[in-house]
Amino acid sequence: MTKTTLGAHPYLLGFDQLERLAERAAKGTEGYPPYNIEHRAPDGFRISLAVAGFAEEDLTVTIEDRQLMIRGRQSDAAEQRVFLHRGIAARAFQRSFVLAEGIEVESAALENGLLHIDLRRLTPQGIVKSIPISRS
């Protein structure tokens, strides 16, 4: 018995990328840093990552092929200090989120140890296109 993939289903033309997007989203499910995703009415979202100890210059936010990438790497200034106890995570991280078609990143802000990334869903235009039928 062969496995029918979503992209191979005859009624779902052009959705072959959906499976690849789902596979990409499933990768990198590491728990650091913790994050929240909230809905902001009417058409917005906010991703908040707990990045205590990271400065603004230690963080990068990019979009690569409909994938929101957040990377953090702290400077090596902590290497010169001697810790008696080190309970605050100071490791580099990479967190990614796959963005649906029509989702746009509006802004990113660092506030009180939280990195907030605001997203907005663009309203699609209702375009009706007439296709002429030619004689063969």
N, CA, C and O atoms as a GROMACS GRO file, in nm:
protein
  544
    1MET      N    1   0.084  -0.117   0.000
    1MET     CA    2   0.000   0.000   0.000
    1MET      C    3   0.089   0.124   0.000
    1MET      O    4   0.179   0.137   0.083
    2THR      N    5   0.063   0.214  -0.092
    2THR     CA    6   0.143   0.336  -0.100
    2THR      C    7   0.079   0.448  -0.020
    2THR      O    8  -0.044   0.455  -0.007
    3LYS      N    9   0.163   0.534   0.032
    3LYS     CA   10   0.115   0.646   0.111
    3LYS      C   11   0.084   0.763   0.017
    3LYS      O   12   0.170   0.806  -0.060
    4THR      N   13  -0.037   0.812   0.024
    4THR     CA   14  -0.074   0.928  -0.057
    4THR      C   15  -0.035   1.053   0.019
    4THR      O   16  -0.078   1.074   0.132
    5THR      N   17   0.046   1.135  -0.044
    5THR     CA   18   0.089   1.259   0.020
    5THR      C   19  -0.009   1.369  -0.013
    5THR      O   20  -0.084   1.361  -0.111
    6LEU      N   21  -0.007   1.472   0.069
    6LEU     CA   22  -0.098   1.584   0.050
    6LEU      C   23  -0.076   1.651  -0.085
    6LEU      O   24  -0.172   1.689  -0.152
    7GLY      N   25   0.050   1.666  -0.125
    7GLY     CA   26   0.081   1.731  -0.252
    7GLY      C   27   0.042   1.648  -0.374
    7GLY      O   28   0.032   1.702  -0.484
    8ALA      N   29   0.020   1.519  -0.354
    8ALA     CA   30  -0.014   1.432  -0.466
    8ALA      C   31  -0.164   1.411  -0.480
    8ALA      O   32  -0.208   1.344  -0.574
    9HIS      N   33  -0.243   1.464  -0.390
    9HIS     CA   34  -0.388   1.446  -0.397
    9HIS      C   35  -0.441   1.521  -0.519
    9HIS      O   36  -0.402   1.636  -0.541
   10PRO      N   37  -0.529   1.460  -0.599
   10PRO     CA   38  -0.574   1.523  -0.724
   10PRO      C   39  -0.656   1.650  -0.706
   10PRO      O   40  -0.665   1.729  -0.800
   11TYR      N   41  -0.716   1.672  -0.591
   11TYR     CA   42  -0.797   1.792  -0.571
   11TYR      C   43  -0.719   1.907  -0.508
   11TYR      O   44  -0.772   2.017  -0.494
   12LEU      N   45  -0.594   1.884  -0.472
   12LEU     CA   46  -0.513   1.987  -0.408
   12LEU      C   47  -0.396   2.025  -0.499
   12LEU      O   48  -0.282   1.989  -0.472
   13LEU      N   49  -0.426   2.096  -0.604
   13LEU     CA   50  -0.324   2.134  -0.700
   13LEU      C   51  -0.242   2.251  -0.648
   13LEU      O   52  -0.298   2.351  -0.604
   14GLY      N   53  -0.112   2.238  -0.652
   14GLY     CA   54  -0.023   2.345  -0.610
   14GLY      C   55   0.003   2.352  -0.460
   14GLY      O   56   0.065   2.447  -0.413
   15PHE      N   57  -0.043   2.252  -0.384
   15PHE     CA   58  -0.023   2.252  -0.240
   15PHE      C   59   0.093   2.162  -0.198
   15PHE      O   60   0.102   2.124  -0.081
   16ASP      N   61   0.180   2.127  -0.291
   16ASP     CA   62   0.291   2.037  -0.258
   16ASP      C   63   0.389   2.101  -0.160
   16ASP      O   64   0.459   2.029  -0.088
   17GLN      N   65   0.394   2.233  -0.156
   17GLN     CA   66   0.483   2.299  -0.060
   17GLN      C   67   0.431   2.290   0.082
   17GLN      O   68   0.508   2.306   0.177
   18LEU      N   69   0.303   2.263   0.098
   18LEU     CA   70   0.244   2.256   0.232
   18LEU      C   71   0.310   2.148   0.317
   18LEU      O   72   0.334   2.169   0.436
   19GLU      N   73   0.340   2.035   0.257
   19GLU     CA   74   0.407   1.928   0.331
   19GLU      C   75   0.547   1.969   0.371
   19GLU      O   76   0.590   1.942   0.483
   20ARG      N   77   0.618   2.035   0.281
   20ARG     CA   78   0.753   2.080   0.313
   20ARG      C   79   0.750   2.184   0.425
   20ARG      O   80   0.837   2.184   0.512
   21LEU      N   81   0.650   2.272   0.424
   21LEU     CA   82   0.637   2.372   0.530
   21LEU      C   83   0.608   2.305   0.664
   21LEU      O   84   0.663   2.347   0.767
   22ALA      N   85   0.525   2.203   0.665
   22ALA     CA   86   0.493   2.131   0.789
   22ALA      C   87   0.618   2.060   0.843
   22ALA      O   88   0.640   2.058   0.964
   23GLU      N   89   0.698   2.003   0.755
   23GLU     CA   90   0.821   1.937   0.798
   23GLU      C   91   0.919   2.037   0.856
   23GLU      O   92   0.984   2.010   0.956
   24ARG      N   93   0.930   2.155   0.792
   24ARG     CA   94   1.019   2.260   0.843
   24ARG      C   95   0.972   2.310   0.978
   24ARG      O   96   1.054   2.337   1.066
   25ALA      N   97   0.842   2.321   0.997
   25ALA     CA   98   0.787   2.369   1.124
   25ALA      C   99   0.812   2.270   1.236
   25ALA      O  100   0.831   2.309   1.351
   26ALA      N  101   0.812   2.141   1.204
   26ALA     CA  102   0.832   2.039   1.305
   26ALA      C  103   0.977   2.031   1.352
   26ALA      O  104   1.004   1.984   1.462
   27LYS      N  105   1.070   2.076   1.268
   27LYS     CA  106   1.211   2.074   1.305
   27LYS      C  107   1.239   2.186   1.404
   27LYS      O  108   1.167   2.286   1.409
   28GLY      N  109   1.342   2.170   1.482
   28GLY     CA  110   1.384   2.274   1.574
   28GLY      C  111   1.284   2.303   1.684
   28GLY      O  112   1.256   2.420   1.713
   29THR      N  113   1.230   2.199   1.744
   29THR     CA  114   1.131   2.218   1.850
   29THR      C  115   1.197   2.225   1.988
   29THR      O  116   1.135   2.190   2.088
   30GLU      N  117   1.321   2.272   1.992
   30GLU     CA  118   1.391   2.290   2.118
   30GLU      C  119   1.315   2.390   2.204
   30GLU      O  120   1.250   2.481   2.151
   31GLY      N  121   1.321   2.375   2.335
   31GLY     CA  122   1.241   2.458   2.424
   31GLY      C  123   1.303   2.589   2.465
   31GLY      O  124   1.245   2.660   2.548
   32TYR      N  125   1.419   2.626   2.411
   32TYR     CA  126   1.485   2.750   2.450
   32TYR      C  127   1.496   2.844   2.333
   32TYR      O  128   1.535   2.800   2.224
   33PRO      N  129   1.464   2.966   2.347
   33PRO     CA  130   1.400   3.030   2.462
   33PRO      C  131   1.250   3.007   2.461
   33PRO      O  132   1.191   2.982   2.356
   34PRO      N  133   1.187   3.015   2.579
   34PRO     CA  134   1.041   2.999   2.582
   34PRO      C  135   0.974   3.116   2.511
   34PRO      O  136   1.029   3.226   2.504
   35TYR      N  137   0.854   3.091   2.458
   35TYR     CA  138   0.785   3.196   2.382
   35TYR      C  139   0.635   3.185   2.400
   35TYR      O  140   0.582   3.081   2.439
   36ASN      N  141   0.567   3.294   2.369
   36ASN     CA  142   0.421   3.300   2.364
   36ASN      C  143   0.381   3.348   2.226
   36ASN      O  144   0.454   3.423   2.161
   37ILE      N  145   0.264   3.304   2.181
   37ILE     CA  146   0.204   3.357   2.059
   37ILE      C  147   0.064   3.400   2.097
   37ILE      O  148  -0.015   3.321   2.148
   38GLU      N  149   0.032   3.526   2.072
   38GLU     CA  150  -0.100   3.577   2.106
   38GLU      C  151  -0.168   3.638   1.985
   38GLU      O  152  -0.102   3.692   1.895
   39HIS      N  153  -0.298   3.628   1.983
   39HIS     CA  154  -0.379   3.689   1.878
   39HIS      C  155  -0.412   3.831   1.919
   39HIS      O  156  -0.454   3.855   2.032
   40ARG      N  157  -0.392   3.924   1.828
   40ARG     CA  158  -0.423   4.064   1.854
   40ARG      C  159  -0.525   4.109   1.751
   40ARG      O  160  -0.494   4.120   1.632
   41ALA      N  161  -0.647   4.133   1.798
   41ALA     CA  162  -0.759   4.165   1.709
   41ALA      C  163  -0.729   4.290   1.628
   41ALA      O  164  -0.658   4.378   1.678
   42PRO      N  165  -0.779   4.303   1.507
   42PRO     CA  166  -0.860   4.204   1.437
   42PRO      C  167  -0.777   4.107   1.353
   42PRO      O  168  -0.820   3.995   1.329
   43ASP      N  169  -0.658   4.149   1.308
   43ASP     CA  170  -0.583   4.063   1.216
   43ASP      C  171  -0.435   4.056   1.250
   43ASP      O  172  -0.351   4.043   1.160
   44GLY      N  173  -0.402   4.064   1.377
   44GLY     CA  174  -0.262   4.065   1.416
   44GLY      C  175  -0.224   3.951   1.510
   44GLY      O  176  -0.310   3.886   1.570
   45PHE      N  177  -0.095   3.930   1.520
   45PHE     CA  178  -0.038   3.830   1.608
   45PHE      C  179   0.085   3.891   1.673
   45PHE      O  180   0.146   3.983   1.618
   46ARG      N  181   0.122   3.841   1.789
   46ARG     CA  182   0.246   3.882   1.854
   46ARG      C  183   0.317   3.759   1.905
   46ARG      O  184   0.259   3.676   1.976
   47ILE      N  185   0.445   3.746   1.869
   47ILE     CA  186   0.532   3.643   1.922
   47ILE      C  187   0.622   3.711   2.024
   47ILE      O  188   0.689   3.810   1.993
   48SER      N  189   0.624   3.658   2.146
   48SER     CA  190   0.709   3.714   2.252
   48SER      C  191   0.805   3.605   2.298
   48SER      O  192   0.762   3.498   2.340
   49LEU      N  193   0.934   3.633   2.290
   49LEU     CA  194   1.037   3.539   2.334
   49LEU      C  195   1.105   3.593   2.459
   49LEU      O  196   1.136   3.712   2.467
   50ALA      N  197   1.128   3.506   2.557
   50ALA     CA  198   1.198   3.544   2.679
   50ALA      C  199   1.348   3.539   2.652
   50ALA      O  200   1.407   3.431   2.645
   51VAL      N  201   1.409   3.655   2.637
   51VAL     CA  202   1.551   3.664   2.602
   51VAL      C  203   1.627   3.745   2.705
   51VAL      O  204   1.708   3.831   2.670
   52ALA      N  205   1.602   3.718   2.832
   52ALA     CA  206   1.670   3.791   2.939
   52ALA      C  207   1.821   3.774   2.925
   52ALA      O  208   1.870   3.664   2.901
   53GLY      N  209   1.893   3.884   2.940
   53GLY     CA  210   2.038   3.882   2.930
   53GLY      C  211   2.091   3.911   2.792
   53GLY      O  212   2.211   3.934   2.775
   54PHE      N  213   2.005   3.911   2.691
   54PHE     CA  214   2.048   3.942   2.555
   54PHE      C  215   2.026   4.090   2.528
   54PHE      O  216   1.920   4.144   2.558
   55ALA      N  217   2.126   4.155   2.472
   55ALA     CA  218   2.113   4.295   2.432
   55ALA      C  219   2.057   4.300   2.290
   55ALA      O  220   2.054   4.199   2.220
   56GLU      N  221   2.013   4.417   2.249
   56GLU     CA  222   1.955   4.433   2.116
   56GLU      C  223   2.053   4.391   2.007
   56GLU      O  224   2.013   4.332   1.907
   57GLU      N  225   2.182   4.422   2.025
   57GLU     CA  226   2.281   4.386   1.923
   57GLU      C  227   2.315   4.236   1.923
   57GLU      O  228   2.381   4.188   1.831
   58ASP      N  229   2.270   4.163   2.025
   58ASP     CA  230   2.291   4.018   2.030
   58ASP      C  231   2.185   3.940   1.954
   58ASP      O  232   2.198   3.819   1.934
   59LEU      N  233   2.078   4.008   1.910
   59LEU     CA  234   1.963   3.942   1.847
   59LEU      C  235   1.950   3.983   1.701
   59LEU      O  236   1.975   4.098   1.665
   60THR      N  237   1.910   3.887   1.618
   60THR     CA  238   1.878   3.917   1.478
   60THR      C  239   1.744   3.852   1.444
   60THR      O  240   1.714   3.741   1.486
   61VAL      N  241   1.664   3.925   1.368
   61VAL     CA  242   1.534   3.878   1.322
   61VAL      C  243   1.535   3.890   1.171
   61VAL      O  244   1.551   4.000   1.118
   62THR      N  245   1.518   3.778   1.101
   62THR     CA  246   1.518   3.779   0.955
   62THR      C  247   1.404   3.692   0.903
   62THR      O  248   1.348   3.610   0.976
   63ILE      N  249   1.371   3.712   0.776
   63ILE     CA  250   1.274   3.626   0.707
   63ILE      C  251   1.348   3.561   0.592
   63ILE      O  252   1.406   3.628   0.507
   64GLU      N  253   1.346   3.428   0.590
   64GLU     CA  254   1.412   3.350   0.486
   64GLU      C  255   1.311   3.252   0.429
   64GLU      O  256   1.274   3.155   0.496
   65ASP      N  257   1.267   3.275   0.307
   65ASP     CA  258   1.175   3.184   0.239
   65ASP      C  259   1.052   3.154   0.325
   65ASP      O  260   1.022   3.038   0.356
   66ARG      N  261   0.979   3.262   0.362
   66ARG     CA  262   0.855   3.253   0.442
   66ARG      C  263   0.878   3.190   0.579
   66ARG      O  264   0.785   3.136   0.639
   67GLN      N  265   1.001   3.196   0.628
   67GLN     CA  266   1.032   3.143   0.760
   67GLN      C  267   1.095   3.255   0.842
   67GLN      O  268   1.199   3.310   0.806
   68LEU      N  269   1.029   3.288   0.954
   68LEU     CA  270   1.078   3.390   1.045
   68LEU      C  271   1.187   3.327   1.131
   68LEU      O  272   1.162   3.229   1.201
   69MET      N  273   1.308   3.382   1.126
   69MET     CA  274   1.423   3.327   1.200
   69MET      C  275   1.465   3.428   1.305
   69MET      O  276   1.492   3.544   1.274
   70ILE      N  277   1.472   3.384   1.430
   70ILE     CA  278   1.520   3.466   1.539
   70ILE      C  279   1.644   3.398   1.594
   70ILE      O  280   1.640   3.283   1.636
   71ARG      N  281   1.754   3.472   1.593
   71ARG     CA  282   1.882   3.416   1.641
   71ARG      C  283   1.936   3.505   1.752
   71ARG      O  284   1.922   3.627   1.748
   72GLY      N  285   1.997   3.442   1.850
   72GLY     CA  286   2.059   3.515   1.959
   72GLY      C  287   2.195   3.459   1.991
   72GLY      O  288   2.212   3.337   2.003
   73ARG      N  289   2.292   3.548   2.006
   73ARG     CA  290   2.428   3.508   2.042
   73ARG      C  291   2.485   3.619   2.130
   73ARG      O  292   2.502   3.732   2.084
   74GLN      N  293   2.514   3.585   2.256
   74GLN     CA  294   2.566   3.685   2.349
   74GLN      C  295   2.715   3.707   2.324
   74GLN      O  296   2.787   3.617   2.280
   75SER      N  297   2.759   3.828   2.354
   75SER     CA  298   2.900   3.860   2.338
   75SER      C  299   2.982   3.783   2.442
   75SER      O  300   2.927   3.730   2.538
   76ASP      N  301   3.111   3.778   2.421
   76ASP     CA  302   3.198   3.699   2.507
   76ASP      C  303   3.245   3.774   2.631
   76ASP      O  304   3.344   3.732   2.692
   77ALA      N  305   3.179   3.881   2.671
   77ALA     CA  306   3.219   3.958   2.789
   77ALA      C  307   3.204   3.876   2.917
   77ALA      O  308   3.276   3.899   3.014
   78ALA      N  309   3.112   3.780   2.919
   78ALA     CA  310   3.090   3.697   3.038
   78ALA      C  311   3.204   3.598   3.060
   78ALA      O  312   3.216   3.544   3.170
   79GLU      N  313   3.287   3.574   2.960
   79GLU     CA  314   3.397   3.479   2.974
   79GLU      C  315   3.500   3.525   3.076
   79GLU      O  316   3.573   3.442   3.130
   80GLN      N  317   3.509   3.655   3.103
   80GLN     CA  318   3.609   3.709   3.194
   80GLN      C  319   3.560   3.708   3.338
   80GLN      O  320   3.638   3.739   3.429
   81ARG      N  321   3.435   3.673   3.362
   81ARG     CA  322   3.380   3.673   3.498
   81ARG      C  323   3.388   3.533   3.558
   81ARG      O  324   3.387   3.433   3.486
   82VAL      N  325   3.396   3.528   3.691
   82VAL     CA  326   3.399   3.400   3.762
   82VAL      C  327   3.265   3.386   3.834
   82VAL      O  328   3.231   3.469   3.919
   83PHE      N  329   3.190   3.282   3.799
   83PHE     CA  330   3.058   3.260   3.857
   83PHE      C  331   3.069   3.158   3.971
   83PHE      O  332   3.135   3.056   3.957
   84LEU      N  333   3.004   3.187   4.082
   84LEU     CA  334   2.991   3.090   4.190
   84LEU      C  335   2.872   3.000   4.164
   84LEU      O  336   2.872   2.883   4.202
   85HIS      N  337   2.771   3.055   4.099
   85HIS     CA  338   2.654   2.978   4.053
   85HIS      C  339   2.606   3.043   3.925
   85HIS      O  340   2.593   3.165   3.917
   86ARG      N  341   2.580   2.962   3.825
   86ARG     CA  342   2.532   3.016   3.697
   86ARG      C  343   2.401   2.946   3.663
   86ARG      O  344   2.401   2.834   3.612
   87GLY      N  345   2.289   3.014   3.690
   87GLY     CA  346   2.157   2.957   3.665
   87GLY      C  347   2.086   3.024   3.549
   87GLY      O  348   1.980   2.977   3.507
   88ILE      N  349   2.140   3.133   3.498
   88ILE     CA  350   2.078   3.204   3.386
   88ILE      C  351   2.140   3.153   3.257
   88ILE      O  352   2.262   3.159   3.239
   89ALA      N  353   2.056   3.104   3.169
   89ALA     CA  354   2.104   3.050   3.042
   89ALA      C  355   2.167   3.162   2.959
   89ALA      O  356   2.111   3.271   2.947
   90ALA      N  357   2.283   3.134   2.904
   90ALA     CA  358   2.352   3.233   2.823
   90ALA      C  359   2.401   3.169   2.693
   90ALA      O  360   2.506   3.206   2.640
   91ARG      N  361   2.326   3.075   2.643
   91ARG     CA  362   2.369   3.005   2.523
   91ARG      C  363   2.306   3.068   2.399
   91ARG      O  364   2.205   3.138   2.407
   92ALA      N  365   2.367   3.042   2.288
   92ALA     CA  366   2.313   3.089   2.161
   92ALA      C  367   2.187   3.009   2.128
   92ALA      O  368   2.172   2.895   2.171
   93PHE      N  369   2.098   3.070   2.051
   93PHE     CA  370   1.976   3.000   2.013
   93PHE      C  371   1.935   3.040   1.873
   93PHE      O  372   1.979   3.141   1.818
   94GLN      N  373   1.851   2.957   1.816
   94GLN     CA  374   1.786   2.985   1.689
   94GLN      C  375   1.644   2.931   1.698
   94GLN      O  376   1.625   2.812   1.723
   95ARG      N  377   1.547   3.017   1.678
   95ARG     CA  378   1.405   2.979   1.685
   95ARG      C  379   1.344   3.020   1.552
   95ARG      O  380   1.370   3.130   1.503
   96SER      N  381   1.263   2.934   1.493
   96SER     CA  382   1.203   2.967   1.363
   96SER      C  383   1.053   2.940   1.366
   96SER      O  384   1.004   2.852   1.437
   97PHE      N  385   0.981   3.019   1.287
   97PHE     CA  386   0.837   3.008   1.271
   97PHE      C  387   0.807   3.017   1.122
   97PHE      O  388   0.853   3.109   1.055
   98VAL      N  389   0.729   2.923   1.070
   98VAL     CA  390   0.689   2.927   0.930
   98VAL      C  391   0.570   3.020   0.918
   98VAL      O  392   0.470   3.005   0.988
   99LEU      N  393   0.580   3.118   0.828
   99LEU     CA  394   0.474   3.216   0.808
   99LEU      C  395   0.386   3.175   0.690
   99LEU      O  396   0.435   3.135   0.585
  100ALA      N  397   0.258   3.186   0.710
  100ALA     CA  398   0.164   3.156   0.602
  100ALA      C  399   0.170   3.268   0.497
  100ALA      O  400   0.218   3.378   0.524
  101GLU      N  401   0.121   3.238   0.381
  101GLU     CA  402   0.111   3.338   0.275
  101GLU      C  403   0.022   3.451   0.324
  101GLU      O  404  -0.086   3.426   0.377
  102GLY      N  405   0.068   3.574   0.308
  102GLY     CA  406  -0.012   3.689   0.349
  102GLY      C  407   0.016   3.738   0.490
  102GLY      O  408  -0.049   3.833   0.534
  103ILE      N  409   0.110   3.677   0.561
  103ILE     CA  410   0.149   3.724   0.694
  103ILE      C  411   0.273   3.812   0.676
  103ILE      O  412   0.370   3.772   0.612
  104GLU      N  413   0.268   3.930   0.735
  104GLU     CA  414   0.377   4.027   0.721
  104GLU      C  415   0.429   4.066   0.859
  104GLU      O  416   0.350   4.084   0.952
  105VAL      N  417   0.560   4.078   0.873
  105VAL     CA  418   0.620   4.122   0.998
  105VAL      C  419   0.613   4.274   1.002
  105VAL      O  420   0.663   4.341   0.912
  106GLU      N  421   0.550   4.328   1.106
  106GLU     CA  422   0.537   4.472   1.119
  106GLU      C  423   0.652   4.534   1.196
  106GLU      O  424   0.708   4.634   1.153
  107SER      N  425   0.689   4.473   1.311
  107SER     CA  426   0.794   4.533   1.393
  107SER      C  427   0.851   4.431   1.489
  107SER      O  428   0.794   4.323   1.510
  108ALA      N  429   0.965   4.467   1.548
  108ALA     CA  430   1.028   4.388   1.652
  108ALA      C  431   1.080   4.485   1.757
  108ALA      O  432   1.141   4.587   1.723
  109ALA      N  433   1.057   4.455   1.884
  109ALA     CA  434   1.100   4.543   1.992
  109ALA      C  435   1.146   4.461   2.111
  109ALA      O  436   1.086   4.358   2.142
  110LEU      N  437   1.251   4.508   2.178
  110LEU     CA  438   1.302   4.443   2.298
  110LEU      C  439   1.258   4.527   2.418
  110LEU      O  440   1.289   4.645   2.427
  111GLU      N  441   1.185   4.462   2.510
  111GLU     CA  442   1.129   4.535   2.624
  111GLU      C  443   1.129   4.445   2.747
  111GLU      O  444   1.065   4.340   2.748
  112ASN      N  445   1.200   4.487   2.850
  112ASN     CA  446   1.203   4.416   2.978
  112ASN      C  447   1.240   4.268   2.964
  112ASN      O  448   1.179   4.182   3.028
  113GLY      N  449   1.337   4.237   2.881
  113GLY     CA  450   1.381   4.099   2.864
  113GLY      C  451   1.295   4.015   2.771
  113GLY      O  452   1.317   3.895   2.757
  114LEU      N  453   1.196   4.078   2.707
  114LEU     CA  454   1.110   4.008   2.610
  114LEU      C  455   1.129   4.068   2.472
  114LEU      O  456   1.127   4.190   2.456
  115LEU      N  457   1.148   3.983   2.373
  115LEU     CA  458   1.152   4.027   2.235
  115LEU      C  459   1.014   4.008   2.177
  115LEU      O  460   0.965   3.896   2.165
  116HIS      N  461   0.949   4.118   2.140
  116HIS     CA  462   0.815   4.115   2.082
  116HIS      C  463   0.826   4.132   1.931
  116HIS      O  464   0.889   4.226   1.883
  117ILE      N  465   0.764   4.041   1.857
  117ILE     CA  466   0.759   4.050   1.711
  117ILE      C  467   0.612   4.056   1.673
  117ILE      O  468   0.537   3.961   1.697
  118ASP      N  469   0.572   4.167   1.613
  118ASP     CA  470   0.433   4.187   1.574
  118ASP      C  471   0.414   4.150   1.428
  118ASP      O  472   0.490   4.193   1.341
  119LEU      N  473   0.311   4.070   1.403
  119LEU     CA  474   0.277   4.022   1.269
  119LEU      C  475   0.138   4.069   1.234
  119LEU      O  476   0.056   4.095   1.322
  120ARG      N  477   0.111   4.080   1.105
  120ARG     CA  478  -0.022   4.120   1.059
  120ARG      C  479  -0.059   4.040   0.936
  120ARG      O  480   0.023   4.017   0.847
  121ARG      N  481  -0.185   3.997   0.933
  121ARG     CA  482  -0.237   3.924   0.816
  121ARG      C  483  -0.291   4.026   0.717
  121ARG      O  484  -0.380   4.105   0.750
  122LEU      N  485  -0.238   4.024   0.596
  122LEU     CA  486  -0.286   4.112   0.492
  122LEU      C  487  -0.421   4.064   0.442
  122LEU      O  488  -0.442   3.944   0.426
  123THR      N  489  -0.512   4.156   0.419
  123THR     CA  490  -0.644   4.121   0.368
  123THR      C  491  -0.634   4.095   0.218
  123THR      O  492  -0.597   4.185   0.142
  124PRO      N  493  -0.666   3.974   0.176
  124PRO     CA  494  -0.657   3.945   0.032
  124PRO      C  495  -0.764   4.021  -0.046
  124PRO      O  496  -0.876   4.039   0.000
  125GLN      N  497  -0.726   4.065  -0.164
  125GLN     CA  498  -0.821   4.133  -0.249
  125GLN      C  499  -0.906   4.031  -0.322
  125GLN      O  500  -0.855   3.932  -0.376
  126GLY      N  501  -1.036   4.055  -0.322
  126GLY     CA  502  -1.129   3.965  -0.390
  126GLY      C  503  -1.131   3.994  -0.540
  126GLY      O  504  -1.212   4.074  -0.587
  127ILE      N  505  -1.043   3.930  -0.613
  127ILE     CA  506  -1.032   3.953  -0.756
  127ILE      C  507  -1.097   3.837  -0.830
  127ILE      O  508  -1.067   3.720  -0.805
  128VAL      N  509  -1.186   3.871  -0.920
  128VAL     CA  510  -1.249   3.770  -1.006
  128VAL      C  511  -1.187   3.786  -1.143
  128VAL      O  512  -1.188   3.895  -1.200
  129LYS      N  513  -1.133   3.678  -1.195
  129LYS     CA  514  -1.066   3.681  -1.324
  129LYS      C  515  -1.141   3.591  -1.420
  129LYS      O  516  -1.166   3.474  -1.391
  130SER      N  517  -1.177   3.644  -1.531
  130SER     CA  518  -1.248   3.568  -1.633
  130SER      C  519  -1.146   3.508  -1.730
  130SER      O  520  -1.057   3.578  -1.778
  131ILE      N  521  -1.160   3.379  -1.757
  131ILE     CA  522  -1.069   3.308  -1.846
  131ILE      C  523  -1.141   3.286  -1.979
  131ILE      O  524  -1.243   3.219  -1.984
  132PRO      N  525  -1.087   3.343  -2.086
  132PRO     CA  526  -1.153   3.323  -2.216
  132PRO      C  527  -1.135   3.178  -2.265
  132PRO      O  528  -1.031   3.116  -2.243
  133ILE      N  529  -1.237   3.129  -2.331
  133ILE     CA  530  -1.237   2.993  -2.386
  133ILE      C  531  -1.215   3.006  -2.535
  133ILE      O  532  -1.291   3.073  -2.605
  134SER      N  533  -1.110   2.941  -2.584
  134SER     CA  534  -1.080   2.948  -2.727
  134SER      C  535  -1.120   2.817  -2.794
  134SER      O  536  -1.130   2.712  -2.730
  135ARG      N  537  -1.142   2.827  -2.922
  135ARG     CA  538  -1.176   2.707  -3.001
  135ARG      C  539  -1.048   2.637  -3.041
  135ARG      O  540  -0.948   2.701  -3.075
  136SER      N  541  -1.052   2.507  -3.036
  136SER     CA  542  -0.931   2.433  -3.074
  136SER      C  543  -0.946   2.365  -3.206
  136SER      O  544  -0.853   2.298  -3.253
   0.00000   0.00000   0.00000
